[in-house]
Amino acid sequence: MASELIYNNFRMDRLPHIWCPGCGHGIIMRALAKAIDNLKLDKDNVCIVSGIGCSSRATGYMDFNTLHTTHGRALAFATGIKLANPELEVIVITGDGDCSAIGGNHLIHASRRNIGITTIVFNNNIYGMTGGQYSPTTPNQAYGTTAPFGNIDKPFDICKLVDAAGATYVARGTAYHANQLIKLIEKAIENKGFSVVDAISVCPTYYGRKNKKGSSVDMLSELRDSTIDVKVAEKLPLDKQKGKLLIGEFKSAIEPEYTEEYGKIIDKFKKER
């Protein structure tokens, strides 16, 4: 099964990838490929769109209809694709900086519209490709090349942001909890409206070195120890949850999907002509 997955869902002539040794992005990319494989989606009916950044290189390695777009605009391109052909399974690969900084408004409005797009955020808490600048998800007091004395900003919680904006499926997984991440991505793809999976990655090259996190193994171990599943957290007192990052499924709702509603307007217009 593993070899079948590799040959069917990856462009073997583009591999090996250019990500740094120990980067968590390869795990997340594989989780997406595996989720697509498990759902037995028609490859010709899948379109994967990315913006700019380390995460967005993934579209070049994945053997589907793919589009590598401009910085922060992956969701804008994906929206156009979904409206032009609502039958396509449109998936966006983006980074924490790509989607929540320059692409922040697109993220908010895609959520608000509840358009049928699945967004996988490769969240490594930093701008890895362009030199290690701090991003909107960099923790307070963490270091980056643009925060040499510590980041004073409060970080975005992407899951809370898209939930409040109207996304109908919201979840968080990590590169350490790979099997859980596959299942969360499967559910995100199956959701009819706008879905977001905040996939926590590790960046040993920039974030790890700047913040003295040790090796990629150390960083993955920290993900294991610092996270707690939301279902487990519900049964624990607040003091036991302190300092923990919640993972799992936060929201799964059924609401009108944007392209279907838009289709109704088109049908109404045709009848009234």
C-alpha positions in Angstrom: 0.0 0.0 0.0 2.8 2.4 0.9 4.5 2.0 -2.5 1.2 2.3 -4.3 0.5 5.6 -2.4 3.9 6.9 -3.4 3.7 6.1 -7.1 0.0 7.2 -7.5 0.1 10.5 -5.6 3.6 11.9 -6.1 5.6 13.1 -9.1 8.6 10.8 -8.6 10.7 12.8 -11.0 10.4 15.8 -8.6 11.7 13.9 -5.6 13.6 14.1 -3.3 12.1 17.3 -1.9 14.1 20.4 -1.0 12.8 20.7 2.6 15.5 20.7 5.3 16.3 17.5 7.1 13.9 17.1 10.0 11.3 19.4 8.6 7.8 18.3 9.5 6.3 19.3 6.2 7.0 16.0 4.5 4.9 14.2 7.2 2.0 16.6 6.6 2.2 16.2 2.8 2.2 12.4 3.2 -0.8 12.7 5.5 -2.7 14.6 2.8 -1.7 12.1 0.1 -2.8 9.2 2.3 -6.1 10.9 3.2 -6.8 11.3 -0.6 -5.8 7.7 -1.2 -8.1 6.4 1.7 -11.1 8.3 0.3 -10.4 6.9 -3.2 -10.8 10.2 -4.8 -10.6 10.5 -8.6 -7.2 12.1 -9.2 -8.6 14.0 -12.2 -11.2 15.5 -10.0 -8.7 16.8 -7.4 -7.1 20.3 -7.7 -4.5 21.3 -5.1 -3.5 25.0 -4.9 -0.7 26.6 -2.9 0.7 30.1 -2.3 4.4 30.9 -1.5 6.5 29.5 1.3 8.1 26.2 2.4 4.7 24.5 2.6 3.6 25.6 -0.8 6.4 23.7 -2.5 4.2 20.6 -1.9 2.1 21.2 -5.0 5.2 20.5 -7.1 5.6 17.1 -5.6 2.0 15.9 -5.6 0.6 14.3 -8.8 -2.7 16.0 -9.2 -4.1 19.1 -11.0 -1.9 21.6 -9.1 -1.5 25.4 -9.1 1.4 27.2 -7.4 0.2 30.8 -7.0 1.3 34.1 -5.5 2.0 34.9 -1.8 -1.2 34.8 0.2 -3.5 34.4 -2.7 -4.0 30.6 -2.8 -7.5 30.8 -1.4 -8.4 33.5 -4.0 -7.2 31.3 -6.8 -8.9 28.3 -5.2 -12.2 30.2 -4.9 -12.1 31.0 -8.6 -11.5 27.3 -9.5 -14.3 26.1 -7.2 -16.8 28.6 -8.7 -15.8 27.7 -12.2 -16.1 24.0 -11.5 -18.0 23.2 -8.3 -17.6 19.5 -8.9 -13.8 19.6 -8.3 -12.4 18.7 -4.9 -10.3 21.8 -4.3 -7.6 21.6 -1.6 -5.3 24.5 -0.5 -1.9 23.9 0.9 -0.6 27.0 2.8 1.7 28.1 5.6 0.9 30.0 8.7 2.4 33.2 7.3 1.0 32.7 3.9 -2.6 32.3 5.1 -2.8 34.4 8.2 -0.6 37.4 7.3 -0.7 38.6 3.7 -3.5 36.1 3.0 -5.5 36.8 6.2 -8.4 38.5 4.5 -8.8 35.7 2.0 -8.8 33.2 4.9 -11.5 35.2 6.8 -13.8 35.6 3.8 -13.4 32.0 2.5 -14.5 31.0 6.0 -17.4 33.5 6.0 -18.6 32.3 2.6 -18.4 28.6 3.6 -17.1 27.7 0.2 -16.3 24.0 -0.4 -12.6 24.2 -0.1 -10.3 22.2 2.2 -7.4 24.2 3.6 -4.4 22.5 5.2 -2.2 24.9 7.1 1.4 23.7 7.4 2.0 25.7 10.6 5.6 25.9 11.8 5.3 29.2 13.6 7.8 31.0 11.4 8.6 32.2 7.9 11.0 29.4 7.0 11.6 30.0 3.3 12.5 33.7 3.5 14.9 33.7 6.4 13.2 33.0 9.7 11.1 36.1 10.3 8.4 35.8 13.0 4.9 35.1 11.7 1.3 35.7 13.1 1.5 32.3 14.9 5.0 32.7 16.4 4.5 32.4 20.2 4.9 35.4 22.4 8.5 35.9 23.5 9.8 33.4 20.9 12.7 34.5 18.7 13.0 35.1 15.0 15.4 37.0 12.7 12.9 39.9 12.9 12.4 39.4 16.6 16.0 39.1 18.0 14.9 40.2 21.5 11.7 38.1 21.5 8.3 38.5 19.9 6.0 40.8 21.7 2.9 40.1 19.5 0.2 37.7 20.6 -0.1 34.8 18.2 -3.2 34.0 16.2 -5.1 30.8 17.1 -6.0 29.8 13.5 -8.7 27.4 14.6 -10.5 30.0 16.7 -10.1 32.6 13.9 -11.7 30.5 11.2 -14.3 29.1 13.6 -15.4 32.7 14.4 -15.3 33.6 10.8 -17.7 30.8 9.7 -15.7 27.7 8.7 -17.9 24.6 9.1 -15.1 22.1 9.8 -12.2 23.1 12.1 -9.5 20.8 13.4 -5.9 20.7 14.6 -3.3 18.0 14.2 0.5 17.7 14.4 3.3 16.2 12.5 3.9 13.9 15.6 0.3 12.6 15.6 0.5 11.5 12.0 -2.3 8.9 12.0 -4.7 11.3 13.7 -3.8 14.0 11.2 -4.7 11.7 8.3 -8.2 11.1 9.8 -8.7 14.8 10.4 -7.8 15.6 6.8 -10.2 12.9 5.6 -13.1 14.5 7.5 -12.1 17.9 6.3 -12.3 16.8 2.7 -15.6 15.1 3.3 -17.1 18.2 4.8 -19.3 20.0 2.3 -18.3 23.6 3.2 -15.1 25.4 4.1 -12.7 23.2 6.1 -9.5 24.1 7.9 -6.9 21.7 9.4 -4.2 23.5 11.4 -1.4 21.1 11.0 1.4 21.9 13.5 4.8 21.3 11.9 8.4 21.7 13.1 11.1 23.9 11.6 14.5 22.8 13.1 16.5 25.1 10.9 15.1 28.5 11.8 12.6 28.2 14.6 14.4 25.4 16.3 17.9 27.0 16.2 16.6 30.5 17.1 14.7 29.1 20.1 17.2 26.4 21.2 14.7 23.6 20.7 17.3 21.0 19.8 17.0 18.5 17.0 13.8 17.7 15.0 13.4 14.6 17.2 13.4 16.9 20.3 10.8 19.2 18.6 8.5 16.3 17.7 8.8 15.0 21.2 7.8 18.5 22.5 4.7 18.3 20.3 3.9 14.9 21.9 4.3 16.3 25.4 2.7 19.7 24.9 -0.5 18.7 23.2 -3.7 17.2 24.5 -6.7 16.0 22.6 -9.8 18.2 22.9 -12.0 15.2 23.9 -9.5 14.3 26.7 -9.3 18.0 27.8 -13.1 18.1 28.3 -12.8 15.7 31.1 -9.8 17.4 32.8 -9.8 20.3 35.3 -8.5 23.6 33.9 -5.2 23.4 35.8 -4.4 20.2 34.0 -4.9 21.9 30.7 -2.7 24.9 31.4 0.1 25.3 28.9 -1.2 22.5 26.6 -2.1 22.9 22.9 -5.5 21.4 22.1 -5.6 19.1 19.1 -8.4 17.1 17.5 -11.8 18.1 16.0 -13.2 21.5 17.2 -16.2 22.0 14.9 -18.2 20.0 12.4 -21.4 21.8 11.2 -23.8 21.6 8.3 -24.5 25.0 6.7 -25.3 26.2 3.1 -22.3 25.8 0.8 -21.3 28.9 -1.2 -21.1 27.4 -4.8 -24.5 25.7 -4.3 -26.1 28.9 -3.2 -24.4 30.7 -6.1 -25.8 28.0 -8.4 -29.3 28.8 -7.2 -28.9 32.4 -8.2 -27.7 31.4 -11.7 -30.8 29.1 -12.0 -33.1 31.8 -10.9 -31.6 34.3 -13.4 -32.0 31.7 -16.2 -35.7 31.2 -15.3 -36.4 34.9 -15.2 -34.9 35.7 -18.6 
